[in-house]
């Protein structure tokens, strides 16, 4: 593979402009060669043994007026997600403290709005300030921002604002009709003007073509400056949403997408985001090799499930990785979690622990990302330790 010609810009290395055709050519690179090149570029810019841990909390769930065809929080679809009130500041801060204790260094708050109303801003500012005071980075994803709102969030202590492009410009109207692709770009402009860092990525598996996947990655890479964080999500198909019957992508196509994101955006954190619950350990390890160096760390991503902390800690421990920016290591995190489990069982008994900690497993429902905590979650596939269920 020919070495990419890159120029040094601040704060990223990047080419002057990536065309969709150039990115398509990267998709056509032999798989192992592509992963090797991405790993090489990753090592030039990051410690490959470190992974940045972010925890995502839905502070306002359900009832969103938008029609994003992948989203169970849209009020237009019947998915079982209820319209809930905004969480109290005290509950948000308590969740942030727990996330920090488990090794997370960034706390992300998400709200199912088209955008925040002015009446929401005082509580958001207070919650941001208190989480920031814990010594964590703070990220918010609150939708489309009006004039002056980004500055208010920045003043309160927000570090990052998440606003994903979701998909390529030419595929966008097939996925969302209640806002335009340019609305996303405009909000990102407000965020940059306010001096906030940008977290911006997309979703793979929205029935897009490979050319459209290339278009998404080109759009992200051509942002100036490039996003500091780039979450790459695999569609989590939720019954009741229009994309529930979307065609599955082969796992190699997802890994290719991670690798190309790393090549195009060498100084960005590439986050292995939604969809990990359905990914076996081996696939996640391949994504880390291909340049992913950030994950969402916690048992839920807004409304969809995510591998629990114990499963993630065990996987990352096996891969000899360590949390970026944290004094903890995964051996210590596993010891802490084992002690928490032991203390809980001593106080409440094994049965209550199982029902409290792993209700889906205990009910006999097959789930992915088995917990590995010793509670009884076992693999139903001999060679797939990333899939487990509770077996009494």
Order of alpha helices (4+ residues) and beta strands (2+ residues): beta-beta-alpha-alpha-beta-alpha-beta-alpha-beta-alpha-beta-alpha-alpha-beta-beta-alpha-beta-alpha-beta-alpha-beta-beta-beta-alpha-beta-alpha-alpha-alpha-beta-beta-beta
